[in-house]
């Protein structure tokens, strides 16, 4: 189960992302257009939502009594999106959590240097360097949210 909410449900976030704010749609469509050689006018949002991740109270993946009824998750199972193109944007500063990132099944076998400055971490995790950075990808790639600890 994904714990998320549609961006349009939040007036404050919608305004911030809109033309009177940071003009997010134009910025993300421009990035997708450049990365995938697609005309910006051909792009639209299938859905736009904010997922909520929170550290589990226990060390294992089972649900404890303190986790029951909580509207949070510590990871998102691998899946494919309904859209051809997709993106994730890191909203929280890296200093506020450990782990996280977008894990890509196709990158799981890639050998990674122990360079902590790389956005590619083992096993197949793309970790944005700071809040506000986007990871662009095909929604058809098997991907998920890596566990937050």
C-alpha positions as CSV (number, residue, x, y, z in Angstrom):
1,X,0.0,0.0,0.0
2,X,1.3,3.4,-1.0
3,X,0.9,6.2,1.6
4,X,0.5,9.4,-0.5
5,X,-1.8,12.2,-1.4
6,X,-2.6,13.9,-4.7
7,X,-0.9,17.3,-5.1
8,X,-4.1,18.9,-6.1
9,X,-5.6,18.1,-2.7
10,X,-3.2,20.6,-1.1
11,X,-3.9,24.2,-2.1
12,X,-0.6,25.4,-0.5
13,X,1.6,22.8,-2.4
14,X,-0.4,23.5,-5.7
15,X,0.3,27.2,-5.4
16,X,3.9,26.7,-4.5
17,X,4.4,24.4,-7.5
18,X,2.3,26.6,-9.9
19,X,3.1,29.6,-12.0
20,X,2.9,31.9,-9.0
21,X,5.5,29.7,-7.3
22,X,8.4,27.7,-8.7
23,X,6.6,26.9,-12.1
24,X,7.3,23.2,-11.5
25,X,5.3,21.9,-14.5
26,X,7.4,23.9,-17.0
27,X,10.6,23.0,-15.3
28,X,10.0,19.2,-15.1
29,X,8.5,19.0,-18.6
30,X,11.5,20.9,-19.9
31,X,13.9,18.4,-18.2
32,X,11.9,15.4,-19.5
33,X,11.8,16.9,-23.0
34,X,15.5,17.5,-23.1
35,X,16.4,14.0,-21.6
36,X,14.0,12.0,-23.8
37,X,13.7,14.2,-27.0
38,X,10.0,14.6,-26.6
39,X,8.1,17.8,-27.4
40,X,7.0,19.6,-24.2
41,X,3.5,20.1,-25.6
42,X,3.1,16.4,-25.8
43,X,3.7,16.0,-22.0
44,X,1.0,16.0,-19.3
45,X,0.7,14.6,-15.8
46,X,-1.1,11.2,-15.5
47,X,-1.0,11.8,-11.8
48,X,1.1,13.9,-9.5
49,X,1.4,12.9,-5.9
50,X,3.5,13.1,-2.8
51,X,4.6,9.9,-1.1
52,X,5.2,9.8,2.7
53,X,8.0,7.7,4.1
54,X,8.8,7.3,7.8
55,X,11.2,5.0,9.7
56,X,9.6,1.9,11.1
57,X,9.7,1.3,14.8
58,X,11.1,-2.2,14.4
59,X,14.2,-3.6,12.8
60,X,12.4,-6.1,10.6
61,X,9.7,-5.7,7.9
62,X,6.9,-7.0,10.1
63,X,4.3,-4.6,11.5
64,X,4.6,-3.9,15.2
65,X,1.8,-2.7,17.5
66,X,3.2,0.8,17.3
67,X,3.1,0.7,13.5
68,X,-0.5,-0.4,13.3
69,X,-2.9,2.3,12.2
70,X,0.0,4.6,11.2
71,X,-0.5,6.2,7.8
72,X,3.2,5.8,6.8
73,X,5.5,3.5,5.0
74,X,9.3,3.0,5.1
75,X,9.7,1.8,1.5
76,X,7.7,1.3,-1.7
77,X,7.7,-2.1,-3.3
78,X,9.1,-2.4,-6.8
79,X,6.5,-1.7,-9.5
80,X,6.0,-0.1,-12.9
81,X,4.1,3.1,-13.3
82,X,1.2,3.6,-15.7
83,X,3.1,6.4,-17.5
84,X,5.8,6.1,-20.1
85,X,8.0,8.8,-18.4
86,X,8.2,9.3,-14.7
87,X,10.2,11.2,-12.1
88,X,10.8,11.4,-8.3
89,X,11.9,14.5,-6.5
90,X,13.6,14.4,-3.1
91,X,11.8,16.7,-0.7
92,X,13.6,16.2,2.6
93,X,17.3,17.1,3.2
94,X,19.5,14.0,3.3
95,X,20.6,14.9,6.8
96,X,17.1,14.1,8.1
97,X,17.1,10.4,7.3
98,X,19.3,7.4,6.2
99,X,18.7,5.2,3.2
100,X,15.9,6.1,0.8
101,X,16.4,6.8,-2.8
102,X,14.8,5.1,-5.9
103,X,15.9,1.5,-6.4
104,X,16.0,0.3,-10.0
105,X,15.9,-3.5,-10.6
106,X,17.9,-3.1,-13.8
107,X,20.8,-1.5,-12.0
108,X,21.0,-4.1,-9.2
109,X,24.0,-5.9,-10.8
110,X,26.0,-2.8,-11.5
111,X,29.2,-2.6,-9.6
112,X,29.5,0.6,-7.6
113,X,32.6,2.3,-6.4
114,X,32.6,3.1,-2.7
115,X,32.5,6.7,-3.7
116,X,29.9,8.4,-1.5
117,X,29.7,11.3,-3.9
118,X,28.1,9.1,-6.6
119,X,24.3,9.2,-7.1
120,X,24.4,5.5,-7.8
121,X,24.6,3.4,-4.7
122,X,24.5,-0.4,-4.3
123,X,22.3,-2.3,-5.0
124,X,20.9,-0.2,-7.9
125,X,19.8,2.8,-5.8
126,X,19.8,6.3,-7.2
127,X,20.1,8.8,-4.3
128,X,19.6,12.4,-5.2
129,X,22.5,14.6,-4.0
130,X,20.1,17.1,-2.2
131,X,16.5,18.0,-1.7
132,X,14.9,19.4,-4.9
133,X,16.8,17.2,-7.3
134,X,14.7,15.0,-9.7
135,X,15.4,11.5,-10.9
136,X,13.9,11.1,-14.4
137,X,13.2,7.6,-15.7
138,X,10.9,5.5,-17.8
139,X,7.8,4.6,-15.8
140,X,8.0,1.1,-17.3
141,X,11.4,0.3,-15.6
142,X,10.9,-1.8,-12.5
143,X,11.6,0.6,-9.6
144,X,10.6,1.3,-6.0
145,X,11.4,3.4,-2.9
146,X,14.4,2.0,-1.0
147,X,13.9,1.6,2.7
148,X,14.3,4.6,4.9
149,X,16.1,4.0,8.2
